[in-house]
Amino acid sequence: MAVALIVEMTLKPGMGEAFVKRLRQHAAHCLAQEPGCLRFDALVPQEGADLAFIYEVYADAAALEAHWASAHMQVYRADVAEMVADRRVSRCNVMAD
């Protein structure tokens, strides 16, 4: 069963542009290098510069675990650690039609 993540992040003031730039790089890498990463959307609300959302879909739980354990994920987390004030992650099952 496919697994999705919905990640809501509150960014530290003034970090929006730098965070989005790094997140776009991370998303492109995941889609290109992780066969189990089926979708990776980065979203920024029109009315708020200090929020960001990520919607990710993985083929299954093993693909998600591989993503979390990957070296590039550790580098991404370190790169954005000082940009993110708070993070909330919802792990969801993707319901088939």
Backbone atoms as SQL, in Angstrom:
CREATE TABLE atoms (id INTEGER PRIMARY KEY, chain TEXT, resi INTEGER, resn TEXT, atom TEXT, x REAL, y REAL, z REAL);
INSERT INTO atoms VALUES
  (1, 'A', 1, 'MET', 'N', 0.843, -1.179, 0.000),
  (2, 'A', 1, 'MET', 'CA', 0.000, 0.000, 0.000),
  (3, 'A', 1, 'MET', 'C', 0.886, 1.240, 0.000),
  (4, 'A', 2, 'ALA', 'N', 0.542, 2.193, -0.849),
  (5, 'A', 2, 'ALA', 'CA', 1.281, 3.447, -0.903),
  (6, 'A', 2, 'ALA', 'C', 1.091, 4.220, 0.397),
  (7, 'A', 3, 'VAL', 'N', 2.137, 4.948, 0.759),
  (8, 'A', 3, 'VAL', 'CA', 2.162, 5.731, 1.991),
  (9, 'A', 3, 'VAL', 'C', 2.439, 7.189, 1.629),
  (10, 'A', 4, 'ALA', 'N', 1.704, 8.103, 2.253),
  (11, 'A', 4, 'ALA', 'CA', 1.911, 9.528, 2.007),
  (12, 'A', 4, 'ALA', 'C', 2.315, 10.228, 3.291),
  (13, 'A', 5, 'LEU', 'N', 3.069, 11.280, 3.123),
  (14, 'A', 5, 'LEU', 'CA', 3.411, 12.170, 4.225),
  (15, 'A', 5, 'LEU', 'C', 2.853, 13.543, 3.905),
  (16, 'A', 6, 'ILE', 'N', 2.264, 14.149, 4.904),
  (17, 'A', 6, 'ILE', 'CA', 1.899, 15.553, 4.818),
  (18, 'A', 6, 'ILE', 'C', 2.678, 16.237, 5.935),
  (19, 'A', 7, 'VAL', 'N', 3.555, 17.132, 5.545),
  (20, 'A', 7, 'VAL', 'CA', 4.435, 17.796, 6.505),
  (21, 'A', 7, 'VAL', 'C', 4.091, 19.283, 6.512),
  (22, 'A', 8, 'GLU', 'N', 3.797, 19.786, 7.693),
  (23, 'A', 8, 'GLU', 'CA', 3.525, 21.212, 7.864),
  (24, 'A', 8, 'GLU', 'C', 4.670, 21.798, 8.668),
  (25, 'A', 9, 'MET', 'N', 5.288, 22.848, 8.129),
  (26, 'A', 9, 'MET', 'CA', 6.418, 23.466, 8.799),
  (27, 'A', 9, 'MET', 'C', 6.183, 24.951, 9.018),
  (28, 'A', 10, 'THR', 'N', 6.486, 25.385, 10.215),
  (29, 'A', 10, 'THR', 'CA', 6.528, 26.806, 10.512),
  (30, 'A', 10, 'THR', 'C', 7.990, 27.199, 10.393),
  (31, 'A', 11, 'LEU', 'N', 8.243, 28.167, 9.537),
  (32, 'A', 11, 'LEU', 'CA', 9.617, 28.599, 9.301),
  (33, 'A', 11, 'LEU', 'C', 9.966, 29.774, 10.206),
  (34, 'A', 12, 'LYS', 'N', 11.228, 29.890, 10.508),
  (35, 'A', 12, 'LYS', 'CA', 11.681, 31.051, 11.268),
  (36, 'A', 12, 'LYS', 'C', 11.557, 32.278, 10.378),
  (37, 'A', 13, 'PRO', 'N', 11.261, 33.434, 10.965),
  (38, 'A', 13, 'PRO', 'CA', 11.074, 34.654, 10.174),
  (39, 'A', 13, 'PRO', 'C', 12.246, 34.922, 9.232),
  (40, 'A', 14, 'GLY', 'N', 11.909, 35.248, 7.995),
  (41, 'A', 14, 'GLY', 'CA', 12.915, 35.587, 7.000),
  (42, 'A', 14, 'GLY', 'C', 13.572, 34.395, 6.321),
  (43, 'A', 15, 'MET', 'N', 13.179, 33.181, 6.649),
  (44, 'A', 15, 'MET', 'CA', 13.817, 31.984, 6.111),
  (45, 'A', 15, 'MET', 'C', 13.090, 31.382, 4.904),
  (46, 'A', 16, 'GLY', 'N', 11.942, 31.945, 4.540),
  (47, 'A', 16, 'GLY', 'CA', 11.115, 31.353, 3.493),
  (48, 'A', 16, 'GLY', 'C', 11.833, 31.114, 2.180),
  (49, 'A', 17, 'GLU', 'N', 12.499, 32.114, 1.655),
  (50, 'A', 17, 'GLU', 'CA', 13.151, 31.996, 0.347),
  (51, 'A', 17, 'GLU', 'C', 14.269, 30.954, 0.370),
  (52, 'A', 18, 'ALA', 'N', 15.115, 30.992, 1.370),
  (53, 'A', 18, 'ALA', 'CA', 16.218, 30.030, 1.471),
  (54, 'A', 18, 'ALA', 'C', 15.687, 28.613, 1.670),
  (55, 'A', 19, 'PHE', 'N', 14.639, 28.480, 2.477),
  (56, 'A', 19, 'PHE', 'CA', 14.071, 27.166, 2.720),
  (57, 'A', 19, 'PHE', 'C', 13.487, 26.579, 1.440),
  (58, 'A', 20, 'VAL', 'N', 12.702, 27.365, 0.721),
  (59, 'A', 20, 'VAL', 'CA', 12.077, 26.876, -0.512),
  (60, 'A', 20, 'VAL', 'C', 13.140, 26.475, -1.533),
  (61, 'A', 21, 'LYS', 'N', 14.191, 27.244, -1.636),
  (62, 'A', 21, 'LYS', 'CA', 15.278, 26.899, -2.568),
  (63, 'A', 21, 'LYS', 'C', 15.867, 25.529, -2.213),
  (64, 'A', 22, 'ARG', 'N', 16.150, 25.309, -0.943),
  (65, 'A', 22, 'ARG', 'CA', 16.734, 24.027, -0.522),
  (66, 'A', 22, 'ARG', 'C', 15.727, 22.892, -0.652),
  (67, 'A', 23, 'LEU', 'N', 14.474, 23.156, -0.353),
  (68, 'A', 23, 'LEU', 'CA', 13.436, 22.137, -0.468),
  (69, 'A', 23, 'LEU', 'C', 13.252, 21.707, -1.923),
  (70, 'A', 24, 'ARG', 'N', 13.309, 22.627, -2.849),
  (71, 'A', 24, 'ARG', 'CA', 13.189, 22.270, -4.277),
  (72, 'A', 24, 'ARG', 'C', 14.326, 21.336, -4.691),
  (73, 'A', 25, 'GLN', 'N', 15.523, 21.611, -4.224),
  (74, 'A', 25, 'GLN', 'CA', 16.658, 20.725, -4.530),
  (75, 'A', 25, 'GLN', 'C', 16.421, 19.334, -3.954),
  (76, 'A', 26, 'HIS', 'N', 15.948, 19.289, -2.724),
  (77, 'A', 26, 'HIS', 'CA', 15.688, 18.017, -2.055),
  (78, 'A', 26, 'HIS', 'C', 14.600, 17.230, -2.790),
  (79, 'A', 27, 'ALA', 'N', 13.532, 17.887, -3.169),
  (80, 'A', 27, 'ALA', 'CA', 12.438, 17.226, -3.878),
  (81, 'A', 27, 'ALA', 'C', 12.923, 16.643, -5.204),
  (82, 'A', 28, 'ALA', 'N', 13.682, 17.426, -5.956),
  (83, 'A', 28, 'ALA', 'CA', 14.195, 16.947, -7.247),
  (84, 'A', 28, 'ALA', 'C', 15.090, 15.729, -7.056),
  (85, 'A', 29, 'HIS', 'N', 15.928, 15.764, -6.032),
  (86, 'A', 29, 'HIS', 'CA', 16.811, 14.628, -5.755),
  (87, 'A', 29, 'HIS', 'C', 16.006, 13.380, -5.402),
  (88, 'A', 30, 'CYS', 'N', 15.022, 13.531, -4.531),
  (89, 'A', 30, 'CYS', 'CA', 14.205, 12.382, -4.126),
  (90, 'A', 30, 'CYS', 'C', 13.504, 11.753, -5.319),
  (91, 'A', 31, 'LEU', 'N', 12.904, 12.584, -6.159),
  (92, 'A', 31, 'LEU', 'CA', 12.183, 12.059, -7.316),
  (93, 'A', 31, 'LEU', 'C', 13.121, 11.381, -8.312),
  (94, 'A', 32, 'ALA', 'N', 14.318, 11.919, -8.474),
  (95, 'A', 32, 'ALA', 'CA', 15.261, 11.360, -9.444),
  (96, 'A', 32, 'ALA', 'C', 16.002, 10.136, -8.929),
  (97, 'A', 33, 'GLN', 'N', 16.294, 10.092, -7.625),
  (98, 'A', 33, 'GLN', 'CA', 17.185, 9.069, -7.092),
  (99, 'A', 33, 'GLN', 'C', 16.511, 7.980, -6.263),
  (100, 'A', 34, 'GLU', 'N', 15.267, 8.183, -5.884),
  (101, 'A', 34, 'GLU', 'CA', 14.569, 7.197, -5.054),
  (102, 'A', 34, 'GLU', 'C', 13.439, 6.562, -5.867),
  (103, 'A', 35, 'PRO', 'N', 13.637, 5.325, -6.313),
  (104, 'A', 35, 'PRO', 'CA', 12.595, 4.685, -7.125),
  (105, 'A', 35, 'PRO', 'C', 11.244, 4.588, -6.411),
  (106, 'A', 36, 'GLY', 'N', 11.250, 4.518, -5.098),
  (107, 'A', 36, 'GLY', 'CA', 10.011, 4.403, -4.340),
  (108, 'A', 36, 'GLY', 'C', 9.315, 5.717, -4.077),
  (109, 'A', 37, 'CYS', 'N', 9.943, 6.836, -4.424),
  (110, 'A', 37, 'CYS', 'CA', 9.330, 8.157, -4.247),
  (111, 'A', 37, 'CYS', 'C', 8.494, 8.452, -5.488),
  (112, 'A', 38, 'LEU', 'N', 7.185, 8.434, -5.335),
  (113, 'A', 38, 'LEU', 'CA', 6.269, 8.589, -6.457),
  (114, 'A', 38, 'LEU', 'C', 5.819, 10.027, -6.674),
  (115, 'A', 39, 'ARG', 'N', 5.847, 10.821, -5.624),
  (116, 'A', 39, 'ARG', 'CA', 5.393, 12.217, -5.716),
  (117, 'A', 39, 'ARG', 'C', 6.045, 13.014, -4.591),
  (118, 'A', 40, 'PHE', 'N', 6.401, 14.251, -4.894),
  (119, 'A', 40, 'PHE', 'CA', 6.994, 15.133, -3.893),
  (120, 'A', 40, 'PHE', 'C', 6.625, 16.562, -4.272),
  (121, 'A', 41, 'ASP', 'N', 5.615, 17.100, -3.607),
  (122, 'A', 41, 'ASP', 'CA', 5.151, 18.455, -3.885),
  (123, 'A', 41, 'ASP', 'C', 5.498, 19.371, -2.722),
  (124, 'A', 42, 'ALA', 'N', 6.072, 20.510, -3.038),
  (125, 'A', 42, 'ALA', 'CA', 6.360, 21.545, -2.052),
  (126, 'A', 42, 'ALA', 'C', 5.322, 22.652, -2.236),
  (127, 'A', 43, 'LEU', 'N', 4.668, 23.025, -1.136),
  (128, 'A', 43, 'LEU', 'CA', 3.583, 23.998, -1.198),
  (129, 'A', 43, 'LEU', 'C', 3.841, 25.150, -0.233),
  (130, 'A', 44, 'VAL', 'N', 3.551, 26.362, -0.697),
  (131, 'A', 44, 'VAL', 'CA', 3.673, 27.548, 0.141),
  (132, 'A', 44, 'VAL', 'C', 2.342, 28.294, 0.072),
  (133, 'A', 45, 'PRO', 'N', 1.704, 28.539, 1.210),
  (134, 'A', 45, 'PRO', 'CA', 0.422, 29.254, 1.190),
  (135, 'A', 45, 'PRO', 'C', 0.571, 30.644, 0.574),
  (136, 'A', 46, 'GLN', 'N', -0.433, 31.054, -0.150),
  (137, 'A', 46, 'GLN', 'CA', -0.405, 32.376, -0.770),
  (138, 'A', 46, 'GLN', 'C', -0.402, 33.492, 0.268),
  (139, 'A', 47, 'GLU', 'N', -0.995, 33.230, 1.437),
  (140, 'A', 47, 'GLU', 'CA', -1.139, 34.294, 2.430),
  (141, 'A', 47, 'GLU', 'C', -0.105, 34.269, 3.554),
  (142, 'A', 48, 'GLY', 'N', 0.875, 33.345, 3.508),
  (143, 'A', 48, 'GLY', 'CA', 1.827, 33.299, 4.612),
  (144, 'A', 48, 'GLY', 'C', 3.220, 32.878, 4.181),
  (145, 'A', 49, 'ALA', 'N', 4.197, 33.726, 4.444),
  (146, 'A', 49, 'ALA', 'CA', 5.562, 33.429, 4.031),
  (147, 'A', 49, 'ALA', 'C', 6.295, 32.543, 5.030),
  (148, 'A', 50, 'ASP', 'N', 5.748, 32.355, 6.206),
  (149, 'A', 50, 'ASP', 'CA', 6.453, 31.581, 7.227),
  (150, 'A', 50, 'ASP', 'C', 5.892, 30.174, 7.395),
  (151, 'A', 51, 'LEU', 'N', 5.154, 29.693, 6.387),
  (152, 'A', 51, 'LEU', 'CA', 4.640, 28.325, 6.402),
  (153, 'A', 51, 'LEU', 'C', 5.052, 27.612, 5.126),
  (154, 'A', 52, 'ALA', 'N', 5.226, 26.315, 5.238),
  (155, 'A', 52, 'ALA', 'CA', 5.482, 25.479, 4.066),
  (156, 'A', 52, 'ALA', 'C', 4.876, 24.112, 4.331),
  (157, 'A', 53, 'PHE', 'N', 4.422, 23.491, 3.266),
  (158, 'A', 53, 'PHE', 'CA', 3.851, 22.148, 3.350),
  (159, 'A', 53, 'PHE', 'C', 4.555, 21.257, 2.336),
  (160, 'A', 54, 'ILE', 'N', 4.660, 19.993, 2.670),
  (161, 'A', 54, 'ILE', 'CA', 5.190, 19.008, 1.730),
  (162, 'A', 54, 'ILE', 'C', 4.173, 17.877, 1.658),
  (163, 'A', 55, 'TYR', 'N', 3.925, 17.422, 0.429),
  (164, 'A', 55, 'TYR', 'CA', 3.080, 16.250, 0.206),
  (165, 'A', 55, 'TYR', 'C', 3.944, 15.246, -0.558),
  (166, 'A', 56, 'GLU', 'N', 4.231, 14.116, 0.090),
  (167, 'A', 56, 'GLU', 'CA', 5.090, 13.092, -0.500),
  (168, 'A', 56, 'GLU', 'C', 4.329, 11.775, -0.564),
  (169, 'A', 57, 'VAL', 'N', 4.539, 11.010, -1.634),
  (170, 'A', 57, 'VAL', 'CA', 3.940, 9.693, -1.746),
  (171, 'A', 57, 'VAL', 'C', 5.041, 8.686, -2.062),
  (172, 'A', 58, 'TYR', 'N', 5.035, 7.594, -1.303),
  (173, 'A', 58, 'TYR', 'CA', 6.016, 6.516, -1.475),
  (174, 'A', 58, 'TYR', 'C', 5.287, 5.222, -1.815),
  (175, 'A', 59, 'ALA', 'N', 5.936, 4.375, -2.577),
  (176, 'A', 59, 'ALA', 'CA', 5.325, 3.135, -3.053),
  (177, 'A', 59, 'ALA', 'C', 4.806, 2.271, -1.910),
  (178, 'A', 60, 'ASP', 'N', 5.545, 2.274, -0.800),
  (179, 'A', 60, 'ASP', 'CA', 5.153, 1.470, 0.360),
  (180, 'A', 60, 'ASP', 'C', 5.952, 1.935, 1.568),
  (181, 'A', 61, 'ALA', 'N', 5.715, 1.309, 2.700),
  (182, 'A', 61, 'ALA', 'CA', 6.393, 1.707, 3.937),
  (183, 'A', 61, 'ALA', 'C', 7.903, 1.524, 3.836),
  (184, 'A', 62, 'ALA', 'N', 8.352, 0.484, 3.144),
  (185, 'A', 62, 'ALA', 'CA', 9.795, 0.251, 2.989),
  (186, 'A', 62, 'ALA', 'C', 10.451, 1.393, 2.211),
  (187, 'A', 63, 'ALA', 'N', 9.779, 1.903, 1.190),
  (188, 'A', 63, 'ALA', 'CA', 10.322, 3.025, 0.417),
  (189, 'A', 63, 'ALA', 'C', 10.421, 4.279, 1.279),
  (190, 'A', 64, 'LEU', 'N', 9.433, 4.500, 2.133),
  (191, 'A', 64, 'LEU', 'CA', 9.481, 5.641, 3.048),
  (192, 'A', 64, 'LEU', 'C', 10.617, 5.483, 4.048),
  (193, 'A', 65, 'GLU', 'N', 10.782, 4.308, 4.597),
  (194, 'A', 65, 'GLU', 'CA', 11.883, 4.063, 5.547),
  (195, 'A', 65, 'GLU', 'C', 13.234, 4.277, 4.872),
  (196, 'A', 66, 'ALA', 'N', 13.366, 3.832, 3.620),
  (197, 'A', 66, 'ALA', 'CA', 14.620, 4.041, 2.875),
  (198, 'A', 66, 'ALA', 'C', 14.876, 5.529, 2.677),
  (199, 'A', 67, 'HIS', 'N', 13.825, 6.279, 2.417),
  (200, 'A', 67, 'HIS', 'CA', 13.952, 7.733, 2.263),
  (201, 'A', 67, 'HIS', 'C', 14.468, 8.362, 3.557),
  (202, 'A', 68, 'TRP', 'N', 13.818, 8.016, 4.671),
  (203, 'A', 68, 'TRP', 'CA', 14.231, 8.596, 5.956),
  (204, 'A', 68, 'TRP', 'C', 15.657, 8.222, 6.332),
  (205, 'A', 69, 'ALA', 'N', 16.115, 7.043, 5.940),
  (206, 'A', 69, 'ALA', 'CA', 17.453, 6.569, 6.304),
  (207, 'A', 69, 'ALA', 'C', 18.540, 7.023, 5.332),
  (208, 'A', 70, 'SER', 'N', 18.153, 7.635, 4.223),
  (209, 'A', 70, 'SER', 'CA', 19.128, 7.985, 3.188),
  (210, 'A', 70, 'SER', 'C', 20.094, 9.077, 3.653),
  (211, 'A', 71, 'ALA', 'N', 21.280, 9.037, 3.092),
  (212, 'A', 71, 'ALA', 'CA', 22.297, 10.043, 3.426),
  (213, 'A', 71, 'ALA', 'C', 21.839, 11.439, 3.018),
  (214, 'A', 72, 'HIS', 'N', 21.211, 11.561, 1.855),
  (215, 'A', 72, 'HIS', 'CA', 20.791, 12.894, 1.406),
  (216, 'A', 72, 'HIS', 'C', 19.694, 13.473, 2.292),
  (217, 'A', 73, 'MET', 'N', 18.889, 12.621, 2.931),
  (218, 'A', 73, 'MET', 'CA', 17.876, 13.115, 3.870),
  (219, 'A', 73, 'MET', 'C', 18.545, 13.705, 5.105),
  (220, 'A', 74, 'GLN', 'N', 19.587, 13.059, 5.573),
  (221, 'A', 74, 'GLN', 'CA', 20.317, 13.571, 6.737),
  (222, 'A', 74, 'GLN', 'C', 20.956, 14.923, 6.426),
  (223, 'A', 75, 'VAL', 'N', 21.492, 15.071, 5.217),
  (224, 'A', 75, 'VAL', 'CA', 22.100, 16.345, 4.808),
  (225, 'A', 75, 'VAL', 'C', 21.028, 17.426, 4.709),
  (226, 'A', 76, 'TYR', 'N', 19.892, 17.094, 4.101),
  (227, 'A', 76, 'TYR', 'CA', 18.783, 18.055, 3.987),
  (228, 'A', 76, 'TYR', 'C', 18.335, 18.518, 5.375),
  (229, 'A', 77, 'ARG', 'N', 18.124, 17.561, 6.285),
  (230, 'A', 77, 'ARG', 'CA', 17.676, 17.912, 7.641),
  (231, 'A', 77, 'ARG', 'C', 18.669, 18.862, 8.320),
  (232, 'A', 78, 'ALA', 'N', 19.957, 18.582, 8.161),
  (233, 'A', 78, 'ALA', 'CA', 20.978, 19.459, 8.754),
  (234, 'A', 78, 'ALA', 'C', 20.949, 20.840, 8.107),
  (235, 'A', 79, 'ASP', 'N', 20.778, 20.878, 6.790),
  (236, 'A', 79, 'ASP', 'CA', 20.768, 22.156, 6.064),
  (237, 'A', 79, 'ASP', 'C', 19.605, 23.059, 6.478),
  (238, 'A', 80, 'VAL', 'N', 18.450, 22.466, 6.784),
  (239, 'A', 80, 'VAL', 'CA', 17.271, 23.293, 7.095),
  (240, 'A', 80, 'VAL', 'C', 16.996, 23.411, 8.589),
  (241, 'A', 81, 'ALA', 'N', 17.801, 22.789, 9.411),
  (242, 'A', 81, 'ALA', 'CA', 17.548, 22.773, 10.863),
  (243, 'A', 81, 'ALA', 'C', 17.384, 24.174, 11.443),
  (244, 'A', 82, 'GLU', 'N', 18.176, 25.113, 11.010),
  (245, 'A', 82, 'GLU', 'CA', 18.103, 26.472, 11.552),
  (246, 'A', 82, 'GLU', 'C', 17.023, 27.314, 10.884),
  (247, 'A', 83, 'MET', 'N', 16.369, 26.769, 9.865),
  (248, 'A', 83, 'MET', 'CA', 15.322, 27.502, 9.155),
  (249, 'A', 83, 'MET', 'C', 13.922, 27.168, 9.674),
  (250, 'A', 84, 'VAL', 'N', 13.763, 26.005, 10.295),
  (251, 'A', 84, 'VAL', 'CA', 12.455, 25.496, 10.678),
  (252, 'A', 84, 'VAL', 'C', 12.247, 25.666, 12.185),
  (253, 'A', 85, 'ALA', 'N', 11.157, 26.343, 12.552),
  (254, 'A', 85, 'ALA', 'CA', 10.838, 26.532, 13.961),
  (255, 'A', 85, 'ALA', 'C', 10.037, 25.352, 14.511),
  (256, 'A', 86, 'ASP', 'N', 9.175, 24.774, 13.663),
  (257, 'A', 86, 'ASP', 'CA', 8.320, 23.679, 14.108),
  (258, 'A', 86, 'ASP', 'C', 7.939, 22.829, 12.906),
  (259, 'A', 87, 'ARG', 'N', 7.764, 21.536, 13.144),
  (260, 'A', 87, 'ARG', 'CA', 7.411, 20.592, 12.076),
  (261, 'A', 87, 'ARG', 'C', 6.378, 19.616, 12.610),
  (262, 'A', 88, 'ARG', 'N', 5.336, 19.402, 11.821),
  (263, 'A', 88, 'ARG', 'CA', 4.325, 18.412, 12.160),
  (264, 'A', 88, 'ARG', 'C', 4.166, 17.473, 10.968),
  (265, 'A', 89, 'VAL', 'N', 4.287, 16.172, 11.223),
  (266, 'A', 89, 'VAL', 'CA', 4.235, 15.181, 10.157),
  (267, 'A', 89, 'VAL', 'C', 3.027, 14.273, 10.373),
  (268, 'A', 90, 'SER', 'N', 2.236, 14.117, 9.319),
  (269, 'A', 90, 'SER', 'CA', 1.119, 13.170, 9.323),
  (270, 'A', 90, 'SER', 'C', 1.440, 12.084, 8.316),
  (271, 'A', 91, 'ARG', 'N', 1.475, 10.852, 8.797),
  (272, 'A', 91, 'ARG', 'CA', 1.738, 9.695, 7.930),
  (273, 'A', 91, 'ARG', 'C', 0.374, 9.097, 7.592),
  (274, 'A', 92, 'CYS', 'N', 0.107, 8.921, 6.294),
  (275, 'A', 92, 'CYS', 'CA', -1.208, 8.497, 5.830),
  (276, 'A', 92, 'CYS', 'C', -1.098, 7.304, 4.884),
  (277, 'A', 93, 'ASN', 'N', -2.116, 6.473, 4.880),
  (278, 'A', 93, 'ASN', 'CA', -2.255, 5.453, 3.849),
  (279, 'A', 93, 'ASN', 'C', -2.972, 6.080, 2.668),
  (280, 'A', 94, 'VAL', 'N', -2.514, 5.781, 1.471),
  (281, 'A', 94, 'VAL', 'CA', -3.161, 6.285, 0.272),
  (282, 'A', 94, 'VAL', 'C', -4.299, 5.336, -0.069),
  (283, 'A', 95, 'MET', 'N', -5.484, 5.862, -0.115),
  (284, 'A', 95, 'MET', 'CA', -6.664, 5.043, -0.368),
  (285, 'A', 95, 'MET', 'C', -6.879, 4.916, -1.870),
  (286, 'A', 96, 'ALA', 'N', -6.955, 3.692, -2.367),
  (287, 'A', 96, 'ALA', 'CA', -7.178, 3.462, -3.789),
  (288, 'A', 96, 'ALA', 'C', -8.635, 3.712, -4.129),
  (289, 'A', 97, 'ASP', 'N', -8.864, 4.047, -5.387),
  (290, 'A', 97, 'ASP', 'CA', -10.244, 4.245, -5.849),
  (291, 'A', 97, 'ASP', 'C', -11.026, 2.958, -5.834);
